[in-house]
Every structure is written in structure tokens, then in C-alpha cells.
Amino acid sequence: MWLWITGIICFVVAVRVIYKRRSGVCTSKRLLEGKTAIVTGSSAGIGKETARDLARRGARVILACRNVQKAQKVADDIIGTTGNGQVFVKQLDTSDLASVRKFAKEIIDTEKELHILVNNAGIAAPTAKTLTADGLEMTMATNHFGHFLLTNMLLDLLKKSAPSRVVNISSDGHYFCSNLVVDDLNYEKRPYPNTFASYGQSKLANVLFTVELAERMKGTGVTTNSLHPGCVSTEITHKNGAKIVGYLVGFLFQLMAKDEALGAQTTIHLAVSEDVENISGEYFADCKIAKRSEQAKDRGLAKKLWEMSEMAVSLTQEDHHYSGK
């Protein structure tokens, strides 16, 4: 028995060492004095570490979070560890369209520039269908619809501040969605699927949103890319890992996964690196362009998703801040 346990521990340690050594790391030394960045969902996990890195580079960083009390503690910690006092907290719940509109309008009214928008907030899919106050499926609302609306509302500011970047955190979990049904994104016509499929749909939406946004932003100085952060031990996996994959597998995942700082490296790379200045619409992992599913490359599907997302969030003429259709 002990020999078996020892063998598992040795295997886990070996996998962790190899995985971490192969993980990409942002090597850019670029400083960000005079730049403004927003990181959604930055009170924990890779969002927190992304915000910390941007602050360390001298950026004015806005933590856009649902729980402002928790986020303020993180902001205070970032200020203490980086010496950058330009770290602020604003309330944003991406599952609530009213909250998104309020946040976006406040940013437009108070910020003269916006150079980096990191759409990081996200949840693991619930085991049963859950609707938001707007009647949207919770996973899609939090992971896609909220960021879709937010980005559209901030595009004028991003264009005025160009060169600027939009970074969308997706996942290889987008492979879990084998068939994106764009006219039933909230499971009104279909039964709610398993957790993997629901999460996968939202992550595929992140990639396709990036594809279409890149097309619409050509010539504006705004670039956008999506990414897979890797297997990362974060608050989301701590809370939901056991429900999704079982306690033993969840425990092993925590042992083998990247820590939060390493998991944030590709996000940071896309936000700051000189190497991606002229790259847009791509999907990255470990700080380099990565493979994605065939659906995730489909321009026609991306355009249809955009149109259905406009309807889902009731995007008004006032909210339209992109060029062309």
C-alpha cells in the first residue's frame, strides 16, 4: 500500500516538474508607465497575478471585481508588493448586464485612456442550468456575454488610446463543445448538457469573439488575442474541481498544476510583449500561438455568434462602438 502511494507521489512530482519547465514565461521587460489597464475577475487566481505584474511594470491598474471588499485586500497587497499606488478597485459582475453597463459608463466618464483590457473573469459551469436576472445561462453570461458587452462599450476608448490590446482568457476546454448551436446559447431549446459541455461552449465563445473582434478592429490600432492559461491551481479549481472530476483526481490536479503566477504568464505576454504587437485574432498557450479546434477557426460561425450575442445582451446603438458590421 505504502509502495503504491509512494509511486503515485513520485509520478505526480515528476509530472509537475516537467510541466512547469515546459510552461511558457513572458520575457518582455517592457514598462507601462502612463498606461491604463483593466483586469476583470482580478481578486484571485491568474487575474490577480496579471494585475500584480502590470502594476509592477508601472501601469495604472483597475481591478474590476464582483466582491469589492475582497478585491480591495488584493489591491492593498499589490500596492505593498510593487510599490505602485495606482491600483484601484471598481465593482463589476460580468453575469449582470446592468453591472457591466454601469461599470463601462463609469470608465468612459472617468478614464482618459485605456491601453489594456484583460477579460479574465469566469466561472466553472454549474451542474444544473442556472439563469441570471437577465434570463441568460449563468456560465455564458459570466464568461462571454458580460465581456462581449463590456468590450463593445469600451472600444471607442481603446481606439482613442491605440495601440491598445484586448486579451480574452479562454481555455483548451473549448474542445469540450463539439457543436456550437448559436441560436440556442442559453439552452432554451436543448436540455442543459454536462458541466464540461456548458463550460466548453463559453470558452469556445471566447475564442470566436476574439476572431470576429480582430476582424472588425483591423486598421484601428486595437489588437486582440485569446489564450489557454494551462492547467492552473486557482480558486475556481479549488471550489469546483472536486465536483467536476472527483476528489482524488481533483487533489492530484492541484498537486500537478501550475501555480497562479505561472498560469498568468501567457495573459501577461499578450498584454505587454513586443512580440505580439502586430498579431491579432490568434489563440495562444505557453506564450506562443497554439492549435485550436476547427470550430474555433470558423469565421462564419464567429460572425453568427457576434450577431446572436448582440441580441442576447440587447446591444443598443449607443453601445455600438466598433467600426462596421
C-alpha positions as CSV (number, residue, x, y, z in Angstrom):
1,M,0.0,0.0,0.0
2,W,2.7,2.5,1.0
3,L,4.8,1.5,-2.0
4,W,1.8,2.3,-4.2
5,I,1.2,5.7,-2.6
6,T,4.9,6.5,-2.8
7,G,4.8,5.6,-6.5
8,I,1.9,8.0,-7.1
9,I,3.6,10.8,-5.3
10,C,6.8,10.4,-7.3
11,F,4.8,10.3,-10.5
12,V,2.9,13.5,-9.6
13,V,6.1,15.3,-8.6
14,A,7.8,14.3,-11.9
15,V,4.8,15.5,-14.0
16,R,4.7,18.8,-12.1
17,V,8.4,19.4,-12.6
18,I,8.3,18.6,-16.3
19,Y,5.1,20.6,-16.9
20,K,6.4,23.7,-15.2
21,R,9.7,23.5,-17.1
22,R,7.9,23.4,-20.4
23,S,5.5,26.2,-19.5
24,G,5.9,29.5,-21.3
25,V,7.1,32.5,-19.5
26,C,6.7,36.2,-20.5
27,T,10.3,37.5,-21.1
28,S,9.3,41.1,-22.0
29,K,10.9,43.8,-19.8
30,R,8.5,46.5,-21.1
31,L,7.5,49.1,-18.6
32,L,4.0,50.5,-18.6
33,E,4.3,54.0,-17.0
34,G,1.4,56.2,-18.3
35,K,-0.6,53.2,-19.4
36,T,-4.0,52.1,-18.0
37,A,-5.2,48.5,-17.7
38,I,-8.4,46.8,-16.6
39,V,-8.3,43.2,-15.4
40,T,-11.7,41.6,-14.7
41,G,-12.0,39.0,-12.1
42,S,-8.7,40.0,-10.5
43,S,-9.4,39.4,-6.9
44,A,-7.9,35.9,-7.2
45,G,-6.1,33.5,-9.4
46,I,-4.4,34.4,-12.7
47,G,-6.3,37.7,-12.8
48,K,-4.7,38.8,-9.5
49,E,-1.2,37.8,-10.7
50,T,-1.8,39.5,-14.0
51,A,-2.8,42.7,-12.2
52,R,0.3,42.4,-10.0
53,D,2.6,42.1,-12.9
54,L,1.1,45.1,-14.8
55,A,1.3,47.2,-11.6
56,R,5.0,46.1,-11.2
57,R,5.6,47.5,-14.7
58,G,4.2,50.9,-13.6
59,A,0.7,50.7,-15.1
60,R,-2.4,52.3,-13.6
61,V,-4.4,49.1,-12.9
62,I,-8.2,48.8,-12.3
63,L,-9.3,45.6,-10.6
64,A,-12.8,45.0,-11.9
65,C,-14.4,42.6,-9.5
66,R,-17.7,41.4,-8.1
67,N,-16.6,41.4,-4.5
68,V,-15.1,44.8,-3.9
69,Q,-14.1,44.1,-0.3
70,K,-12.1,41.1,-1.3
71,A,-10.6,42.9,-4.3
72,Q,-9.5,45.8,-2.1
73,K,-7.5,43.5,0.1
74,V,-5.8,42.2,-3.1
75,A,-5.2,45.8,-4.3
76,D,-3.6,46.7,-1.0
77,D,-1.4,43.6,-1.3
78,I,-0.4,44.5,-4.8
79,I,0.4,48.1,-3.8
80,G,2.5,46.7,-1.0
81,T,4.5,44.2,-3.1
82,T,5.0,46.5,-6.1
83,G,5.2,50.0,-4.6
84,N,2.7,51.2,-7.2
85,G,0.0,53.2,-5.6
86,Q,-2.0,53.4,-8.8
87,V,-4.1,50.3,-8.2
88,F,-7.8,50.8,-7.8
89,V,-10.9,48.7,-7.3
90,K,-14.3,49.1,-9.1
91,Q,-17.3,46.9,-8.9
92,L,-18.2,44.6,-11.8
93,D,-20.3,41.5,-12.1
94,T,-20.0,40.2,-15.6
95,S,-23.0,38.0,-15.1
96,D,-25.2,41.1,-14.6
97,L,-25.6,43.3,-17.7
98,A,-26.7,46.2,-15.6
99,S,-23.5,46.0,-13.6
100,V,-21.5,45.8,-16.9
101,R,-23.2,48.9,-18.3
102,K,-22.7,50.8,-15.1
103,F,-19.0,49.9,-14.9
104,A,-18.4,50.7,-18.5
105,K,-20.1,54.1,-18.3
106,E,-18.1,54.9,-15.2
107,I,-14.8,54.1,-17.0
108,I,-15.8,56.1,-20.0
109,D,-16.6,59.1,-17.8
110,T,-13.5,58.9,-15.6
111,E,-10.7,57.5,-17.7
112,K,-9.0,59.4,-20.5
113,E,-7.2,56.4,-21.8
114,L,-7.4,52.6,-21.8
115,H,-4.5,50.6,-23.2
116,I,-5.1,47.1,-21.9
117,L,-8.4,45.2,-21.3
118,V,-8.0,41.7,-19.9
119,N,-11.3,39.8,-19.9
120,N,-10.4,37.3,-17.3
121,A,-13.5,36.8,-15.0
122,G,-15.0,33.4,-15.3
123,I,-16.7,30.5,-13.5
124,A,-16.8,26.8,-13.9
125,A,-20.2,25.7,-15.2
126,P,-22.8,24.7,-12.6
127,T,-24.1,21.1,-12.7
128,A,-27.7,22.3,-13.3
129,K,-29.0,25.1,-15.5
130,T,-28.9,28.4,-13.8
131,L,-30.3,31.7,-15.2
132,T,-29.2,35.2,-14.4
133,A,-31.6,38.1,-13.7
134,D,-31.3,38.9,-17.5
135,G,-32.5,35.4,-18.3
136,L,-29.1,34.3,-19.6
137,E,-27.5,31.0,-18.8
138,M,-25.0,31.7,-15.9
139,T,-21.9,30.3,-17.5
140,M,-22.3,32.1,-20.8
141,A,-23.3,35.3,-19.1
142,T,-20.3,35.4,-16.8
143,N,-17.7,34.0,-19.2
144,H,-18.9,35.5,-22.6
145,F,-21.9,37.8,-22.7
146,G,-20.7,40.2,-20.0
147,H,-17.3,40.6,-21.6
148,F,-18.8,40.9,-25.0
149,L,-20.9,43.9,-23.8
150,L,-18.1,45.4,-21.8
151,T,-15.6,45.3,-24.7
152,N,-18.1,46.8,-27.1
153,M,-18.8,49.7,-24.8
154,L,-15.1,50.4,-24.2
155,L,-14.0,50.1,-27.9
156,D,-14.1,53.9,-28.5
157,L,-11.8,54.5,-25.6
158,L,-9.5,51.6,-26.7
159,K,-9.3,53.1,-30.2
160,K,-8.5,56.6,-28.9
161,S,-5.7,55.1,-26.8
162,A,-4.2,52.9,-29.6
163,P,-2.1,51.0,-29.8
164,S,-4.2,49.0,-27.3
165,R,-4.9,45.4,-26.6
166,V,-7.9,43.2,-25.6
167,V,-6.9,39.9,-24.1
168,N,-9.5,37.2,-23.7
169,I,-8.9,34.3,-21.4
170,S,-10.3,31.1,-22.9
171,S,-9.2,27.5,-22.4
172,D,-8.5,24.3,-24.2
173,G,-11.8,23.5,-22.6
174,H,-13.3,24.9,-25.8
175,Y,-12.7,21.5,-27.3
176,F,-15.5,20.2,-25.0
177,C,-18.0,22.0,-27.2
178,S,-18.4,19.7,-30.2
179,N,-21.2,21.7,-31.9
180,L,-21.9,25.4,-31.1
181,V,-25.6,26.0,-31.6
182,V,-25.6,29.8,-32.0
183,D,-29.4,30.1,-31.9
184,D,-29.6,28.3,-28.6
185,L,-26.8,29.7,-26.5
186,N,-28.9,29.7,-23.3
187,Y,-30.3,26.1,-23.7
188,E,-33.8,27.1,-24.2
189,K,-34.4,24.5,-27.0
190,R,-32.0,21.9,-25.8
191,P,-31.5,20.1,-22.4
192,Y,-28.8,21.6,-20.3
193,P,-25.7,19.4,-21.0
194,N,-23.0,18.2,-18.7
195,T,-20.6,20.6,-16.9
196,F,-17.8,20.1,-19.4
197,A,-20.0,20.9,-22.5
198,S,-21.5,24.0,-20.9
199,Y,-18.1,25.3,-19.9
200,G,-16.7,24.4,-23.3
201,Q,-19.4,26.4,-25.0
202,S,-18.5,29.5,-23.1
203,K,-14.8,29.0,-23.8
204,L,-15.4,28.4,-27.5
205,A,-17.4,31.7,-27.5
206,N,-14.3,33.5,-26.1
207,V,-12.1,32.3,-29.0
208,L,-14.7,33.1,-31.6
209,F,-15.4,36.5,-30.1
210,T,-11.7,37.2,-30.5
211,V,-11.7,36.1,-34.1
212,E,-14.6,38.4,-35.0
213,L,-13.3,41.3,-32.9
214,A,-9.9,41.2,-34.6
215,E,-11.6,41.3,-38.0
216,R,-13.7,44.4,-37.0
217,M,-10.7,46.2,-35.4
218,K,-8.4,46.0,-38.5
219,G,-6.8,49.3,-39.1
220,T,-7.8,50.8,-35.7
221,G,-4.7,50.0,-33.7
222,V,-6.7,47.7,-31.4
223,T,-5.4,44.1,-31.4
224,T,-7.0,41.1,-29.6
225,N,-6.0,37.6,-28.9
226,S,-7.3,34.7,-26.8
227,L,-5.4,32.1,-24.7
228,H,-5.3,28.9,-22.8
229,P,-3.6,29.6,-19.5
230,G,-2.8,25.9,-18.9
231,C,-3.8,23.7,-16.0
232,V,-3.7,26.1,-13.1
233,S,-4.4,25.7,-9.5
234,T,-6.7,28.6,-8.8
235,E,-9.7,29.4,-6.6
236,I,-12.1,28.1,-9.3
237,T,-10.5,24.7,-9.4
238,H,-10.3,24.6,-5.6
239,K,-14.1,25.3,-5.4
240,N,-15.2,23.2,-8.3
241,G,-12.6,20.7,-9.1
242,A,-14.0,18.0,-6.8
243,K,-17.5,18.4,-8.2
244,I,-16.2,18.2,-11.8
245,V,-13.6,15.4,-11.8
246,G,-13.9,13.7,-8.4
247,Y,-12.0,14.4,-5.2
248,L,-9.0,12.2,-5.9
249,V,-8.4,13.5,-9.4
250,G,-9.1,17.0,-8.2
251,F,-6.4,16.6,-5.5
252,L,-3.9,15.3,-8.0
253,F,-4.7,18.1,-10.3
254,Q,-3.9,20.7,-7.6
255,L,-0.5,19.0,-7.0
256,M,0.5,18.9,-10.7
257,A,-1.0,22.2,-11.9
258,K,0.8,25.5,-12.5
259,D,0.6,28.0,-9.7
260,E,-1.2,31.2,-10.3
261,A,1.9,33.3,-11.2
262,L,3.0,30.8,-13.8
263,G,-0.6,30.4,-15.1
264,A,-0.7,34.2,-15.7
265,Q,2.3,34.2,-18.0
266,T,0.5,33.9,-21.3
267,T,-2.0,36.6,-20.3
268,I,0.9,38.9,-19.4
269,H,2.7,38.1,-22.6
270,L,-0.3,39.1,-24.7
271,A,-0.9,42.2,-22.7
272,V,2.7,43.6,-22.9
273,S,5.1,41.8,-25.2
274,E,6.6,43.5,-28.2
275,D,6.5,40.1,-30.0
276,V,2.7,40.3,-30.4
277,E,2.3,44.0,-31.4
278,N,1.0,43.2,-34.8
279,I,-0.7,39.9,-34.1
280,S,-4.5,39.8,-33.7
281,G,-7.2,37.1,-33.8
282,E,-4.9,34.3,-32.7
283,Y,-5.1,31.7,-29.9
284,F,-2.1,31.3,-27.6
285,A,-0.8,28.8,-25.0
286,D,2.5,29.0,-23.2
287,C,3.3,32.4,-24.8
288,K,3.1,31.1,-28.4
289,I,0.4,30.6,-31.0
290,A,-1.3,27.2,-30.3
291,K,-3.7,24.8,-32.0
292,R,-7.4,25.3,-31.6
293,S,-10.5,23.4,-32.7
294,E,-11.8,23.6,-36.2
295,Q,-14.9,25.4,-34.9
296,A,-12.7,28.0,-33.3
297,K,-11.3,28.9,-36.7
298,D,-14.7,29.3,-38.4
299,R,-15.1,33.0,-39.4
300,G,-18.7,32.4,-40.4
301,L,-19.5,30.9,-37.0
302,A,-17.7,33.8,-35.3
303,K,-19.8,36.3,-37.2
304,K,-23.1,34.5,-36.3
305,L,-22.0,34.3,-32.6
306,W,-21.4,38.0,-32.6
307,E,-24.8,38.7,-34.1
308,M,-26.6,36.4,-31.6
309,S,-24.5,38.0,-28.7
310,E,-25.7,41.4,-29.8
311,M,-29.3,40.3,-29.4
312,A,-28.6,38.4,-26.1
313,V,-27.2,41.5,-24.4
314,S,-29.6,43.9,-26.1
315,L,-26.8,45.9,-27.6
316,T,-28.1,49.4,-28.3
317,Q,-27.0,51.9,-30.9
318,E,-25.4,53.8,-28.0
319,D,-23.4,50.7,-27.1
320,H,-22.1,50.2,-30.7
321,H,-18.5,51.4,-30.6
322,Y,-16.9,49.3,-33.3
323,S,-16.4,50.1,-37.0
324,G,-18.6,48.3,-39.5
325,K,-20.7,45.2,-39.2
